[in-house]
């Protein structure tokens, strides 16, 4: 019997207008796998990625946030995807101040920890010695290398913790990321609303060639609102849903927070954001978190905005804009336009 992947295309699906890439934040998240997105005959991890790449031109690698993955993984993913497909890697959680699991460290890494921490469940950046951090960066760059060599690597996403606020120390950390990943594209996502009170951060990102992530989150007092800004020649949009109850409840699971289905009207609002960004950036990437398993959930959440985007013509830069050091066209004064998309 013919394999469901026998029609695997020689190239990834084309981006909208040649520059707007629509995809999801993972191809292997458990609710995504349980949904009806994948045909019944597509069961292995490799076949899922191959099939996904026939439907979307881009995806984010979520697993690289949780563990230092070996380069054999990224090498296989590069082989399993067609030319033109773009994979973006989440930065290892240690680098952004998140707690990481000691049990998931690569062999030999725990020996680099102080003796008192080797039996700990989790460690953070402030806990570990410089030798450990340097080894982690080396391993992470090794993981990225096959994707870069194959032309598959997009941006590396640094997602700050929800409690991380604006500070000079945080900006210095970002400078460090650019040094560690010289030659790679870096995107930065803020979760705390305090960043919206410091519009100078967008000028900082542009000066250092960092892509700001326009993020959709529930309208809660402590969460980042939409700041419609482009600070690099790539624009990045990530949609996390608007489940106020899930995000407001202490101890809510990831599934509970992201249990949300975008309406057509909401997706049309974000189509407009993507179209406007496409007039100021060479490429626009819009990724959506997978909703919990429901009929046609991934297809609809990932691609329902595509027709609306296609109806928008990319806008020309606003009068009075200039190109920043990072290559982005920005409004006068770099002012952030804080509002919610439809």
VOGU-3710 file (C-alpha; in Angstrom, 3 decimals, decimal comma):
1> xxxxxxxxxx> 0,000/0,000/0,000  1,256/3,465/-0,858  2,641/5,409/2,092  0,661/8,520/3,155  3,961/10,353/2,795  4,633/9,262/-0,777  3,498/12,711/-1,943  6,105/14,437/0,231  6,828/17,658/-1,699  10,301/18,666/-2,865
11> xxxxxxxxxx> 9,815/22,038/-1,149  7,947/23,357/1,873  4,589/25,139/1,374  5,127/28,682/0,134  4,795/31,572/2,601  1,979/34,061/2,037  3,066/36,924/-0,256  6,434/35,136/-0,305  7,310/36,426/3,182  4,620/35,595/5,806
21> xxxxxxxxxx> 5,211/32,168/7,368  2,360/30,624/9,375  2,951/27,648/11,666  2,643/26,254/15,185  4,806/26,268/18,302  5,490/22,518/18,081  4,728/19,551/15,859  4,925/16,962/18,650  3,057/18,527/21,592  0,809/15,848/23,096
31> xxxxxxxxxx> -2,532/17,557/22,437  -1,430/18,203/18,854  -0,618/14,520/18,388  -3,983/13,520/19,891  -5,879/15,842/17,564  -7,045/14,924/14,077  -4,238/16,857/12,395  -2,140/13,763/11,637  -3,622/10,977/9,464  -3,990/7,594/11,149
41> xxxxxxxxxx> -1,099/6,130/9,237  1,304/8,825/10,468  2,468/7,459/13,817  6,234/7,815/14,218  7,904/11,030/15,297  9,775/11,238/11,985  6,618/10,755/9,918  4,793/13,414/11,927  7,446/15,993/11,121  7,495/14,968/7,463
51> xxxxxxxxxx> 3,721/15,293/7,277  3,694/18,598/9,164  6,180/20,011/6,640  3,673/19,290/3,848  1,126/21,555/5,558  3,143/24,406/7,065  6,391/26,147/6,038  7,658/26,733/9,589  7,629/25,345/13,144  9,227/25,983/16,523
61> xxxxxxxxxx> 11,280/23,396/18,405  9,843/23,312/21,913  11,976/20,445/23,242  15,202/22,495/23,147  13,817/24,639/25,992  13,565/21,662/28,341  16,822/19,846/27,596  20,201/20,165/25,887  19,426/18,041/22,860  22,137/16,194/20,936
71> xxxxxxxxxx> 22,997/17,291/17,378  21,799/13,901/16,114  18,235/15,155/16,692  18,627/18,340/14,679  20,544/16,504/11,954  17,652/14,055/11,567  15,068/16,857/11,547  16,993/18,648/8,818  16,970/15,440/6,769  13,231/14,917/7,367
81> xxxxxxxxxx> 12,158/18,336/6,089  12,210/19,800/2,563  14,188/22,797/1,300  12,589/26,072/2,302  11,206/24,728/5,587  12,224/26,865/8,596  12,723/25,563/12,142  13,158/27,915/15,087  14,758/26,684/18,306  13,688/27,700/21,785
91> xxxxxxxxxx> 16,710/28,612/23,886  17,553/26,241/26,718  15,603/27,366/29,780  18,725/27,846/31,899  19,793/30,781/29,716  16,596/32,736/30,428  16,549/32,133/34,183  14,096/29,240/34,240  14,591/26,177/36,404  15,975/23,146/34,539
101> xxxxxxxxxx> 15,714/19,481/35,450  18,986/17,940/36,673  17,800/14,473/35,672  17,499/15,578/32,018  21,061/16,893/31,735  23,363/15,204/29,203  25,853/12,643/30,552  28,685/14,275/32,467  26,935/17,581/33,056  25,873/16,853/36,622
111> xxxxxxxxxx> 29,554/16,400/37,532  30,059/20,080/36,695  27,584/21,067/39,414  28,585/21,690/43,039  28,233/18,497/45,073  25,285/19,946/47,016  23,281/20,380/43,789  23,904/17,036/42,092  20,968/15,459/43,884  18,669/18,455/43,407
121> xxxxxxxxxx> 15,578/18,186/41,258  16,163/21,536/39,554  18,808/24,259/39,245  18,812/27,816/37,932  21,413/30,027/36,307  22,261/31,717/39,613  23,091/28,315/41,141  25,567/26,920/38,627  29,274/27,659/38,065  30,629/29,347/34,964
131> xxxxxxxxxx> 32,112/26,061/33,754  28,630/24,558/33,640  27,168/27,533/31,763  29,965/27,482/29,172  29,461/23,760/28,604  25,726/24,316/28,176  26,303/27,001/25,531  28,748/24,728/23,688  26,203/21,898/23,655  23,395/24,195/22,514
141> xxxxxxxxxx> 25,488/25,549/19,618  26,320/21,974/18,602  22,581/21,257/18,475  21,919/24,274/16,247  24,766/23,541/13,849  23,115/20,862/11,631  20,024/23,021/11,160  22,155/25,983/10,165  24,262/23,922/7,785  21,127/22,571/6,083
151> xxxxxxxxxx> 19,549/26,016/5,715  16,685/25,113/8,059  17,488/27,290/11,085  15,417/30,400/11,688  15,588/32,378/14,939  16,538/31,235/18,425  13,718/32,198/20,789  14,553/33,522/24,249  11,346/33,499/26,277  11,693/35,405/29,530
161> xxxxxxxxxx> 9,933/34,119/32,671  6,569/35,745/33,499  8,092/37,451/36,537  11,098/38,925/34,709  10,871/42,735/34,629  12,832/45,404/32,812  16,277/46,039/34,307  19,772/47,004/33,127  20,903/43,540/34,206  18,331/41,912/31,921
171> xxxxxxxxxx> 19,553/44,008/28,988  23,116/42,912/29,698  21,975/39,283/29,635  20,579/39,906/26,150  23,923/41,312/25,012  25,452/38,089/26,275  23,037/36,027/24,170  24,144/37,825/21,012  27,794/37,159/21,865  27,155/33,474/22,529
181> xxxxxxxxxx> 25,123/33,098/19,336  27,100/35,338/16,994  25,892/34,747/13,458  22,476/33,498/14,585  19,164/35,344/14,675  17,850/35,932/18,186  14,232/36,701/19,095  13,142/37,902/22,547  9,708/37,410/24,114  8,593/39,363/27,173
191> xxxxxxxxxx> 5,767/38,131/29,373  5,595/40,776/32,128  3,741/44,039/31,467  6,598/46,061/32,997  8,471/45,857/29,673  5,670/47,828/28,009  6,427/50,743/30,350  9,950/51,064/28,912  9,628/51,810/25,166  13,390/52,384/25,010
201> xxxxxxxxxx> 13,753/48,599/25,089  12,636/48,475/21,448  15,474/50,788/20,451  17,829/48,549/22,421  16,628/45,455/20,582  17,005/47,194/17,210  20,546/48,381/17,988  21,611/44,857/18,803  19,781/43,162/15,933  17,338/41,335/18,237
211> xxxxxxxxxx> 13,839/40,528/16,980  11,035/41,573/19,300  8,265/38,988/19,645  4,771/40,442/19,317  2,773/38,285/21,695  -0,924/37,625/22,243  -1,768/36,862/25,873  -4,889/37,226/28,029  -5,715/40,795/29,028  -4,494/40,546/32,625
221> xxxxxxxxxx> -2,796/43,355/34,604  0,580/41,624/34,837  0,860/40,214/31,292  2,437/41,905/28,278  -0,030/43,659/25,945  0,460/43,807/22,198  3,312/46,127/21,265  3,203/46,292/17,480  6,927/46,726/16,924  9,458/45,451/14,392
231> xxxxxxxxxx> 13,058/45,654/15,593  14,810/43,402/13,076  14,477/42,453/9,428  12,471/39,459/10,668  9,203/40,045/12,532  7,926/37,428/14,978  4,356/36,900/16,233  3,377/34,255/18,802  -0,242/33,583/19,783  -0,744/32,001/23,217
241> xxxxxxxxxx> -4,521/32,281/23,479  -6,663/34,436/25,757  -7,689/32,008/28,474  -7,923/34,476/31,384  -8,998/31,841/33,885  -6,139/29,501/33,004  -3,464/32,197/33,199  -4,872/33,759/36,361  -5,078/30,532/38,358  -1,973/29,759/40,412
251> xxxxxxxxxx> -0,580/26,331/39,648  -2,449/25,936/36,362  -0,905/23,402/34,004  0,392/24,298/30,567  -2,621/22,577/28,974  -4,989/24,591/31,162  -3,334/27,896/30,263  -3,320/27,258/26,538  -6,850/25,814/26,353  -8,211/28,372/23,930
261> xxxxxxxxxx> -9,657/28,433/20,417  -9,246/31,669/18,466  -12,341/33,031/16,765  -12,253/34,004/13,101  -12,513/37,653/14,117  -9,490/37,365/16,441  -7,439/35,662/13,747  -8,401/38,343/11,240  -7,089/40,956/13,689  -3,737/39,206/13,817
271> xxxxxxxxxx> -3,749/38,853/10,031  -3,720/42,638/9,907  -0,787/42,785/12,336  1,153/40,320/10,174  0,369/42,285/6,996  1,537/45,553/8,549  4,709/43,888/9,825  5,397/42,522/6,339  5,791/46,077/5,085  8,588/46,623/7,593
281> xxxxxxxxxx> 10,377/43,248/7,578  11,826/40,838/5,030  10,044/37,895/6,683  7,199/37,550/9,167  6,722/34,416/11,281  3,402/33,803/13,030  3,198/30,791/15,328  0,241/29,711/17,423  0,187/27,496/20,500  -1,718/24,284/19,918
291> xxxxxxxxxx> -5,179/24,195/21,499  -6,218/21,100/23,383  -7,336/18,215/21,223  -10,553/19,169/19,400  -11,790/18,553/15,863  -9,617/20,408/13,335  -8,037/22,466/16,132  -4,442/22,628/14,867  -5,379/23,216/11,233  -7,769/26,000/12,104
301> xxxxxxxxxx> -5,628/27,707/14,743  -2,510/27,481/12,636  -3,865/28,414/9,248  -7,299/29,997/9,595  -5,785/33,474/9,431  -3,961/32,740/6,202  -6,776/33,777/3,811  -7,206/37,026/5,725  -3,465/37,692/5,545  -3,503/36,977/1,822
311> xxxxxxxxxx> -6,233/39,580/1,316  -4,017/42,246/2,910  -1,392/43,833/0,724  1,934/44,321/2,548  2,036/47,904/3,705  4,811/50,294/2,836  6,821/51,729/5,747  5,123/54,664/7,419  6,399/58,124/6,436  9,252/59,235/8,625
321> xxxxxxxxxx> 10,623/55,768/9,266  14,283/54,889/9,116  16,242/51,650/9,042  17,803/50,751/12,365  21,140/49,071/12,953  19,228/45,796/13,108  17,722/46,358/9,674  14,183/47,147/10,865  12,045/50,042/9,719  10,711/51,801/12,784
331> xxxxxxxxxx> 8,283/54,606/13,498  9,480/58,047/14,555  10,981/57,875/18,029  10,597/54,101/18,219  7,265/54,470/20,024  5,520/51,205/20,887  1,916/50,996/19,712  0,233/49,222/22,631  -3,176/47,769/21,864  -4,968/44,488/21,314
341> xx> -5,429/43,020/17,854  -9,163/42,813/17,187
//
